[in-house]
Structure formats: structure tokens, C-alpha cells
């Protein structure tokens, strides 16, 4: 039997857009929840899903700002959610559980990258807390309305290659490195999807993680222009300089494909890129292609799940 982390030759590629991967897919009667669905890739994801007929709940830390970005499109509801605040997650989940009989799609698109050292909650490092623990807690609390058939898609990154889980210092108490912290949080997204899929498949819940590609979005808000020029992302005039960067429409395509494609029926717990299941990355290559084995290691996934349950007091696997 082939390892599920194996390309299926979907027919799409790095240039495919969210609209293109949804061609011929009717989402009428479907309810989707998109964290950060008003900004960057999340905004394009919301637009693409609604164009295909879905009703979309946008979870936003700042609902007023979300309304400005989204306008007032039919089929979109905005609810407040701060993924770094356990009380906000609980309140949001209570609202959803009280009003929604079922969520068909949950896309964890919100996140932060390479921010200055910040502590949230009981002293959690902010990137691990927001990118991973917040989505872990959200899925755990919404479990009752995901059962019976749902896809959970967690937006990771090729940045997961920067760091495996740092079990000896998950919270960077011995010195902070913004890129290692980002990499660890993105590895956590992939591992969370692996274990979530294992625990949820008997209840009809399948989970996925993905690298959307390199895209200039508000995710880079904590990076200075000089830093992006040095990285080769921008030229000396502040204009895009890397031809491998995608448009926002292309960047949103993989998460939309994983959330909706019938090609993935019966599959879960895998990492995608460029609208397909990604290959396993080889060795310590500097390439950004593929997923590192440590990010889909089932033992690491189980260990992270247990740690996350301990941190949040939530465990649907118990």
C-alpha cells in the first residue's frame, strides 16, 4: 500500500487559482468556517467558497476591520475570534454550537509570522499559541458540529522546514528566534492535522495541512522592507522580485482544493502543496518542496496532541 503522503496527480498546479479548482463543484447547502477569512489568503478563500454557493462564517479578531475588507456579501457572517485568547475561543465556539447544526468545512487560515517576542495566555509564545494552540482549541470545542462529515484544513507552510518541535524548549524561554518559532508553529499545524485525522476519521472528520506557496500578503506585517529585500522577495524599489511568488488567487487554491475536492475522498492526514498531495522531502535539502518526515511522524503527532490537551484542558481523544 502506498504511503498516503504521495501525489495523486490532481491535474492542477502552482498556477491554478481557487476559482479554477472549484470549477464544477456546487457548495450550495454547505457551511464553511474560515479563520482570518477577511485578509490575505483567507479573504480570497471566503470569496471563492461563496461564489461556489457555500455559506461562510468568517472568524476575525477585529470584526469591524473584517467588515471593511469583506463589505456585505450575501452568504457571509462575521464572528469575533482571537485565537490567542482561550476565553475568546470558548465564547466563539459557544455561539457556533448554539446556532449551527453542522460545519462542513473548517479552514484555519489565520496566523502570524516572525513577530517580535510576545507572550499570550499563561505565558505561551505567541506564534505557537496563535498558529497552533488556538486552532487546536477551536477544533476541539467545535467537535460536536464537525462530526458526521467535515474537512478541517490547517494552513501550514514550507516554513515548517525551519524547525521540528523543540521539545526541550517549546516556549523559547532560553532565547527567542522569530523564524525558529514560526517554523515550529508550522510543523505543529502539520502534526495536528495528522493526529486530528486519526482521531476524527471514524466520526467522518478528515484533516489536512498545506503549504500555500510564497505570496505577499499582510502575513509579512512584522517584516521590514530591508529584510524582504535581503531575502530576495523584493527589489531595491520595494517591488516583487521573486518569480516563484504566487498571486493571492493562486495562493488560496491549495487550501480550497483540500477543503472541497472529491479527489481527496477517503484520504486525510496529509500535507499538500500546489493543489496536490506533496512529496516527502529528502534529507536536509534547502529546497522548499515537500514535507519533512518529522512533520508527519505519527508519534510526534500524538505527543503534540497530548501536550496541547495538557495546555488547553481540551482533549477530544480522551
TORKOL-4160 file (C-alpha; in steps of 0.2 Angstrom, whole numbers, padded with zeros to 4 digits, m for minus):
318
<pt num="1" X="0000" Y="0000" Z="0000"/>
<pt num="2" X="0007" Y="0017" Z="m0005"/>
<pt num="3" X="0010" Y="0030" Z="0009"/>
<pt num="4" X="m0004" Y="0042" Z="0009"/>
<pt num="5" X="0009" Y="0056" Z="0008"/>
<pt num="6" X="0010" Y="0053" Z="m0011"/>
<pt num="7" X="0005" Y="0065" Z="m0025"/>
<pt num="8" X="m0011" Y="0060" Z="m0034"/>
<pt num="9" X="m0008" Y="0070" Z="m0050"/>
<pt num="10" X="m0023" Y="0081" Z="m0047"/>
<pt num="11" X="m0022" Y="0090" Z="m0064"/>
<pt num="12" X="m0019" Y="0106" Z="m0055"/>
<pt num="13" X="m0003" Y="0115" Z="m0052"/>
<pt num="14" X="0006" Y="0130" Z="m0044"/>
<pt num="15" X="m0003" Y="0142" Z="m0056"/>
<pt num="16" X="m0021" Y="0136" Z="m0053"/>
<pt num="17" X="m0032" Y="0148" Z="m0044"/>
<pt num="18" X="m0045" Y="0145" Z="m0031"/>
<pt num="19" X="m0059" Y="0148" Z="m0044"/>
<pt num="20" X="m0052" Y="0135" Z="m0055"/>
<pt num="21" X="m0051" Y="0121" Z="m0043"/>
<pt num="22" X="m0069" Y="0124" Z="m0038"/>
<pt num="23" X="m0075" Y="0123" Z="m0056"/>
<pt num="24" X="m0090" Y="0111" Z="m0057"/>
<pt num="25" X="m0091" Y="0110" Z="m0038"/>
<pt num="26" X="m0108" Y="0115" Z="m0031"/>
<pt num="27" X="m0106" Y="0120" Z="m0012"/>
<pt num="28" X="m0124" Y="0125" Z="m0010"/>
<pt num="29" X="m0131" Y="0120" Z="0007"/>
<pt num="30" X="m0113" Y="0119" Z="0014"/>
<pt num="31" X="m0107" Y="0129" Z="0029"/>
<pt num="32" X="m0089" Y="0134" Z="0030"/>
<pt num="33" X="m0079" Y="0142" Z="0044"/>
<pt num="34" X="m0063" Y="0152" Z="0039"/>
<pt num="35" X="m0052" Y="0159" Z="0052"/>
<pt num="36" X="m0044" Y="0175" Z="0046"/>
<pt num="37" X="m0057" Y="0174" Z="0031"/>
<pt num="38" X="m0056" Y="0193" Z="0029"/>
<pt num="39" X="m0037" Y="0195" Z="0025"/>
<pt num="40" X="m0024" Y="0189" Z="0013"/>
<pt num="41" X="m0027" Y="0171" Z="0008"/>
<pt num="42" X="m0042" Y="0169" Z="0019"/>
<pt num="43" X="m0051" Y="0183" Z="0010"/>
<pt num="44" X="m0049" Y="0175" Z="m0007"/>
<pt num="45" X="m0054" Y="0159" Z="0001"/>
<pt num="46" X="m0070" Y="0166" Z="0008"/>
<pt num="47" X="m0074" Y="0174" Z="m0009"/>
<pt num="48" X="m0071" Y="0158" Z="m0019"/>
<pt num="49" X="m0081" Y="0147" Z="m0007"/>
<pt num="50" X="m0096" Y="0159" Z="m0008"/>
<pt num="51" X="m0095" Y="0160" Z="m0027"/>
<pt num="52" X="m0097" Y="0141" Z="m0027"/>
<pt num="53" X="m0113" Y="0143" Z="m0016"/>
<pt num="54" X="m0106" Y="0140" Z="0002"/>
<pt num="55" X="m0111" Y="0150" Z="0017"/>
<pt num="56" X="m0096" Y="0156" Z="0026"/>
<pt num="57" X="m0093" Y="0161" Z="0044"/>
<pt num="58" X="m0078" Y="0172" Z="0045"/>
<pt num="59" X="m0069" Y="0172" Z="0062"/>
<pt num="60" X="m0060" Y="0188" Z="0064"/>
<pt num="61" X="m0050" Y="0196" Z="0078"/>
<pt num="62" X="m0057" Y="0213" Z="0073"/>
<pt num="63" X="m0075" Y="0211" Z="0066"/>
<pt num="64" X="m0075" Y="0230" Z="0061"/>
<pt num="65" X="m0060" Y="0228" Z="0051"/>
<pt num="66" X="m0067" Y="0212" Z="0043"/>
<pt num="67" X="m0082" Y="0221" Z="0038"/>
<pt num="68" X="m0072" Y="0234" Z="0029"/>
<pt num="69" X="m0062" Y="0221" Z="0019"/>
<pt num="70" X="m0077" Y="0210" Z="0015"/>
<pt num="71" X="m0091" Y="0223" Z="0013"/>
<pt num="72" X="m0108" Y="0215" Z="0015"/>
<pt num="73" X="m0108" Y="0200" Z="0003"/>
<pt num="74" X="m0123" Y="0188" Z="0004"/>
<pt num="75" X="m0119" Y="0171" Z="0012"/>
<pt num="76" X="m0105" Y="0178" Z="0024"/>
<pt num="77" X="m0107" Y="0180" Z="0043"/>
<pt num="78" X="m0093" Y="0188" Z="0053"/>
<pt num="79" X="m0090" Y="0182" Z="0071"/>
<pt num="80" X="m0076" Y="0189" Z="0084"/>
<pt num="81" X="m0062" Y="0177" Z="0087"/>
<pt num="82" X="m0045" Y="0180" Z="0095"/>
<pt num="83" X="m0035" Y="0163" Z="0093"/>
<pt num="84" X="m0023" Y="0169" Z="0106"/>
<pt num="85" X="m0036" Y="0171" Z="0119"/>
<pt num="86" X="m0044" Y="0155" Z="0126"/>
<pt num="87" X="m0059" Y="0164" Z="0133"/>
<pt num="88" X="m0062" Y="0171" Z="0116"/>
<pt num="89" X="m0061" Y="0154" Z="0108"/>
<pt num="90" X="m0074" Y="0147" Z="0121"/>
<pt num="91" X="m0086" Y="0161" Z="0118"/>
<pt num="92" X="m0085" Y="0159" Z="0099"/>
<pt num="93" X="m0087" Y="0141" Z="0100"/>
<pt num="94" X="m0102" Y="0143" Z="0111"/>
<pt num="95" X="m0110" Y="0154" Z="0098"/>
<pt num="96" X="m0107" Y="0142" Z="0084"/>
<pt num="97" X="m0113" Y="0127" Z="0094"/>
<pt num="98" X="m0129" Y="0136" Z="0098"/>
<pt num="99" X="m0133" Y="0142" Z="0081"/>
<pt num="100" X="m0125" Y="0129" Z="0069"/>
<pt num="101" X="m0131" Y="0111" Z="0067"/>
<pt num="102" X="m0116" Y="0107" Z="0057"/>
<pt num="103" X="m0100" Y="0114" Z="0050"/>
<pt num="104" X="m0094" Y="0105" Z="0033"/>
<pt num="105" X="m0078" Y="0114" Z="0031"/>
<pt num="106" X="m0066" Y="0122" Z="0044"/>
<pt num="107" X="m0051" Y="0131" Z="0036"/>
<pt num="108" X="m0038" Y="0138" Z="0049"/>
<pt num="109" X="m0031" Y="0152" Z="0038"/>
<pt num="110" X="m0027" Y="0165" Z="0052"/>
<pt num="111" X="m0009" Y="0166" Z="0058"/>
<pt num="112" X="0006" Y="0176" Z="0062"/>
<pt num="113" X="0024" Y="0176" Z="0056"/>
<pt num="114" X="0041" Y="0181" Z="0063"/>
<pt num="115" X="0033" Y="0193" Z="0075"/>
<pt num="116" X="0043" Y="0201" Z="0090"/>
<pt num="117" X="0044" Y="0190" Z="0105"/>
<pt num="118" X="0027" Y="0191" Z="0113"/>
<pt num="119" X="0019" Y="0181" Z="0127"/>
<pt num="120" X="0000" Y="0177" Z="0127"/>
<pt num="121" X="m0012" Y="0167" Z="0139"/>
<pt num="122" X="m0002" Y="0159" Z="0153"/>
<pt num="123" X="0015" Y="0164" Z="0145"/>
<pt num="124" X="0014" Y="0154" Z="0129"/>
<pt num="125" X="0025" Y="0160" Z="0114"/>
<pt num="126" X="0013" Y="0169" Z="0103"/>
<pt num="127" X="0016" Y="0160" Z="0086"/>
<pt num="128" X="0014" Y="0143" Z="0094"/>
<pt num="129" X="m0001" Y="0149" Z="0103"/>
<pt num="130" X="m0010" Y="0158" Z="0089"/>
<pt num="131" X="m0005" Y="0147" Z="0074"/>
<pt num="132" X="m0007" Y="0130" Z="0083"/>
<pt num="133" X="m0015" Y="0130" Z="0100"/>
<pt num="134" X="m0029" Y="0142" Z="0095"/>
<pt num="135" X="m0034" Y="0131" Z="0081"/>
<pt num="136" X="m0032" Y="0115" Z="0091"/>
<pt num="137" X="m0044" Y="0123" Z="0105"/>
<pt num="138" X="m0056" Y="0129" Z="0091"/>
<pt num="139" X="m0057" Y="0112" Z="0083"/>
<pt num="140" X="m0059" Y="0103" Z="0100"/>
<pt num="141" X="m0073" Y="0114" Z="0105"/>
<pt num="142" X="m0082" Y="0113" Z="0089"/>
<pt num="143" X="m0080" Y="0094" Z="0088"/>
<pt num="144" X="m0099" Y="0091" Z="0090"/>
<pt num="145" X="m0103" Y="0100" Z="0074"/>
<pt num="146" X="m0089" Y="0093" Z="0064"/>
<pt num="147" X="m0094" Y="0075" Z="0067"/>
<pt num="148" X="m0104" Y="0067" Z="0053"/>
<pt num="149" X="m0094" Y="0073" Z="0039"/>
<pt num="150" X="m0081" Y="0088" Z="0039"/>
<pt num="151" X="m0065" Y="0093" Z="0032"/>
<pt num="152" X="m0053" Y="0103" Z="0043"/>
<pt num="153" X="m0039" Y="0111" Z="0033"/>
<pt num="154" X="m0024" Y="0119" Z="0043"/>
<pt num="155" X="m0013" Y="0131" Z="0033"/>
<pt num="156" X="0005" Y="0127" Z="0037"/>
<pt num="157" X="0020" Y="0132" Z="0027"/>
<pt num="158" X="0036" Y="0127" Z="0019"/>
<pt num="159" X="0042" Y="0136" Z="0034"/>
<pt num="160" X="0040" Y="0120" Z="0044"/>
<pt num="161" X="0057" Y="0115" Z="0037"/>
<pt num="162" X="0065" Y="0128" Z="0049"/>
<pt num="163" X="0061" Y="0118" Z="0064"/>
<pt num="164" X="0054" Y="0102" Z="0071"/>
<pt num="165" X="0046" Y="0103" Z="0088"/>
<pt num="166" X="0058" Y="0109" Z="0101"/>
<pt num="167" X="0053" Y="0098" Z="0115"/>
<pt num="168" X="0067" Y="0104" Z="0126"/>
<pt num="169" X="0061" Y="0122" Z="0125"/>
<pt num="170" X="0044" Y="0124" Z="0116"/>
<pt num="171" X="0041" Y="0141" Z="0123"/>
<pt num="172" X="0058" Y="0149" Z="0119"/>
<pt num="173" X="0062" Y="0153" Z="0137"/>
<pt num="174" X="0080" Y="0151" Z="0134"/>
<pt num="175" X="0081" Y="0164" Z="0120"/>
<pt num="176" X="0069" Y="0169" Z="0106"/>
<pt num="177" X="0072" Y="0166" Z="0087"/>
<pt num="178" X="0057" Y="0173" Z="0077"/>
<pt num="179" X="0060" Y="0161" Z="0062"/>
<pt num="180" X="0063" Y="0145" Z="0073"/>
<pt num="181" X="0047" Y="0150" Z="0082"/>
<pt num="182" X="0037" Y="0152" Z="0066"/>
<pt num="183" X="0044" Y="0136" Z="0059"/>
<pt num="184" X="0040" Y="0126" Z="0075"/>
<pt num="185" X="0022" Y="0133" Z="0074"/>
<pt num="186" X="0020" Y="0127" Z="0056"/>
<pt num="187" X="0027" Y="0110" Z="0060"/>
<pt num="188" X="0014" Y="0109" Z="0074"/>
<pt num="189" X="0000" Y="0113" Z="0061"/>
<pt num="190" X="0005" Y="0098" Z="0051"/>
<pt num="191" X="0007" Y="0086" Z="0066"/>
<pt num="192" X="m0010" Y="0092" Z="0072"/>
<pt num="193" X="m0018" Y="0088" Z="0056"/>
<pt num="194" X="m0010" Y="0070" Z="0056"/>
<pt num="195" X="m0017" Y="0066" Z="0074"/>
<pt num="196" X="m0034" Y="0075" Z="0071"/>
<pt num="197" X="m0037" Y="0064" Z="0056"/>
<pt num="198" X="m0033" Y="0049" Z="0065"/>
<pt num="199" X="m0045" Y="0053" Z="0079"/>
<pt num="200" X="m0058" Y="0060" Z="0068"/>
<pt num="201" X="m0060" Y="0048" Z="0053"/>
<pt num="202" X="m0072" Y="0036" Z="0062"/>
<pt num="203" X="m0083" Y="0051" Z="0065"/>
<pt num="204" X="m0082" Y="0057" Z="0047"/>
<pt num="205" X="m0069" Y="0071" Z="0051"/>
<pt num="206" X="m0054" Y="0071" Z="0039"/>
<pt num="207" X="m0040" Y="0084" Z="0041"/>
<pt num="208" X="m0026" Y="0091" Z="0030"/>
<pt num="209" X="m0012" Y="0103" Z="0031"/>
<pt num="210" X="m0003" Y="0113" Z="0017"/>
<pt num="211" X="0009" Y="0125" Z="0010"/>
<pt num="212" X="0000" Y="0138" Z="0001"/>
<pt num="213" X="0016" Y="0145" Z="m0008"/>
<pt num="214" X="0025" Y="0161" Z="m0007"/>
<pt num="215" X="0013" Y="0175" Z="m0008"/>
<pt num="216" X="0015" Y="0194" Z="m0002"/>
<pt num="217" X="0000" Y="0196" Z="0010"/>
<pt num="218" X="m0002" Y="0205" Z="0027"/>
<pt num="219" X="0006" Y="0190" Z="0034"/>
<pt num="220" X="0023" Y="0199" Z="0032"/>
<pt num="221" X="0017" Y="0214" Z="0043"/>
<pt num="222" X="0031" Y="0211" Z="0055"/>
<pt num="223" X="0045" Y="0211" Z="0042"/>
<pt num="224" X="0054" Y="0227" Z="0036"/>
<pt num="225" X="0056" Y="0231" Z="0018"/>
<pt num="226" X="0075" Y="0229" Z="0020"/>
<pt num="227" X="0073" Y="0212" Z="0027"/>
<pt num="228" X="0062" Y="0207" Z="0012"/>
<pt num="229" X="0074" Y="0214" Z="0000"/>
<pt num="230" X="0089" Y="0205" Z="0008"/>
<pt num="231" X="0078" Y="0189" Z="0007"/>
<pt num="232" X="0076" Y="0192" Z="m0012"/>
<pt num="233" X="0057" Y="0194" Z="m0011"/>
<pt num="234" X="0058" Y="0212" Z="m0016"/>
<pt num="235" X="0069" Y="0223" Z="m0027"/>
<pt num="236" X="0078" Y="0239" Z="m0022"/>
<pt num="237" X="0062" Y="0248" Z="m0026"/>
<pt num="238" X="0051" Y="0238" Z="m0015"/>
<pt num="239" X="0043" Y="0228" Z="m0029"/>
<pt num="240" X="0041" Y="0209" Z="m0030"/>
<pt num="241" X="0057" Y="0202" Z="m0036"/>
<pt num="242" X="0055" Y="0183" Z="m0034"/>
<pt num="243" X="0046" Y="0175" Z="m0049"/>
<pt num="244" X="0041" Y="0160" Z="m0039"/>
<pt num="245" X="0029" Y="0171" Z="m0029"/>
<pt num="246" X="0011" Y="0167" Z="m0032"/>
<pt num="247" X="m0004" Y="0179" Z="m0033"/>
<pt num="248" X="m0017" Y="0178" Z="m0019"/>
<pt num="249" X="m0029" Y="0169" Z="m0030"/>
<pt num="250" X="m0016" Y="0156" Z="m0034"/>
<pt num="251" X="m0010" Y="0155" Z="m0015"/>
<pt num="252" X="m0028" Y="0152" Z="m0009"/>
<pt num="253" X="m0030" Y="0137" Z="m0022"/>
<pt num="254" X="m0022" Y="0123" Z="m0012"/>
<pt num="255" X="m0032" Y="0126" Z="0004"/>
<pt num="256" X="m0048" Y="0127" Z="m0006"/>
<pt num="257" X="m0044" Y="0112" Z="m0016"/>
<pt num="258" X="m0040" Y="0102" Z="0000"/>
<pt num="259" X="m0057" Y="0108" Z="0008"/>
<pt num="260" X="m0068" Y="0103" Z="m0007"/>
<pt num="261" X="m0060" Y="0092" Z="m0019"/>
<pt num="262" X="m0069" Y="0075" Z="m0022"/>
<pt num="263" X="m0051" Y="0069" Z="m0027"/>
<pt num="264" X="m0047" Y="0068" Z="m0009"/>
<pt num="265" X="m0062" Y="0057" Z="m0004"/>
<pt num="266" X="m0056" Y="0044" Z="0008"/>
<pt num="267" X="m0039" Y="0052" Z="0011"/>
<pt num="268" X="m0033" Y="0063" Z="0026"/>
<pt num="269" X="m0019" Y="0067" Z="0037"/>
<pt num="270" X="m0008" Y="0073" Z="0023"/>
<pt num="271" X="0001" Y="0089" Z="0018"/>
<pt num="272" X="m0002" Y="0097" Z="0002"/>
<pt num="273" X="0006" Y="0110" Z="m0010"/>
<pt num="274" X="0002" Y="0117" Z="m0027"/>
<pt num="275" X="m0015" Y="0108" Z="m0027"/>
<pt num="276" X="m0009" Y="0091" Z="m0024"/>
<pt num="277" X="m0003" Y="0080" Z="m0010"/>
<pt num="278" X="0016" Y="0084" Z="m0008"/>
<pt num="279" X="0030" Y="0073" Z="m0009"/>
<pt num="280" X="0041" Y="0068" Z="0006"/>
<pt num="281" X="0056" Y="0080" Z="0007"/>
<pt num="282" X="0073" Y="0072" Z="0005"/>
<pt num="283" X="0087" Y="0074" Z="0018"/>
<pt num="284" X="0092" Y="0092" Z="0023"/>
<pt num="285" X="0090" Y="0100" Z="0006"/>
<pt num="286" X="0087" Y="0119" Z="0005"/>
<pt num="287" X="0073" Y="0116" Z="m0007"/>
<pt num="288" X="0056" Y="0121" Z="m0001"/>
<pt num="289" X="0047" Y="0107" Z="m0010"/>
<pt num="290" X="0039" Y="0093" Z="0000"/>
<pt num="291" X="0035" Y="0089" Z="0018"/>
<pt num="292" X="0049" Y="0084" Z="0031"/>
<pt num="293" X="0046" Y="0067" Z="0038"/>
<pt num="294" X="0046" Y="0074" Z="0056"/>
<pt num="295" X="0031" Y="0084" Z="0052"/>
<pt num="296" X="0020" Y="0069" Z="0048"/>
<pt num="297" X="0028" Y="0057" Z="0061"/>
<pt num="298" X="0013" Y="0049" Z="0070"/>
<pt num="299" X="0022" Y="0048" Z="0086"/>
<pt num="300" X="0027" Y="0066" Z="0086"/>
<pt num="301" X="0009" Y="0070" Z="0081"/>
<pt num="302" X="0002" Y="0060" Z="0096"/>
<pt num="303" X="0015" Y="0068" Z="0108"/>
<pt num="304" X="0010" Y="0086" Z="0102"/>
<pt num="305" X="m0009" Y="0082" Z="0104"/>
<pt num="306" X="m0006" Y="0076" Z="0122"/>
<pt num="307" X="0004" Y="0092" Z="0126"/>
<pt num="308" X="m0009" Y="0103" Z="0118"/>
<pt num="309" X="m0023" Y="0094" Z="0128"/>
<pt num="310" X="m0012" Y="0097" Z="0144"/>
<pt num="311" X="m0010" Y="0116" Z="0139"/>
<pt num="312" X="m0028" Y="0119" Z="0135"/>
<pt num="313" X="m0038" Y="0107" Z="0146"/>
<pt num="314" X="m0046" Y="0101" Z="0130"/>
<pt num="315" X="m0045" Y="0083" Z="0123"/>
<pt num="316" X="m0057" Y="0075" Z="0111"/>
<pt num="317" X="m0046" Y="0060" Z="0110"/>
<pt num="318" X="m0048" Y="0056" Z="0129"/>
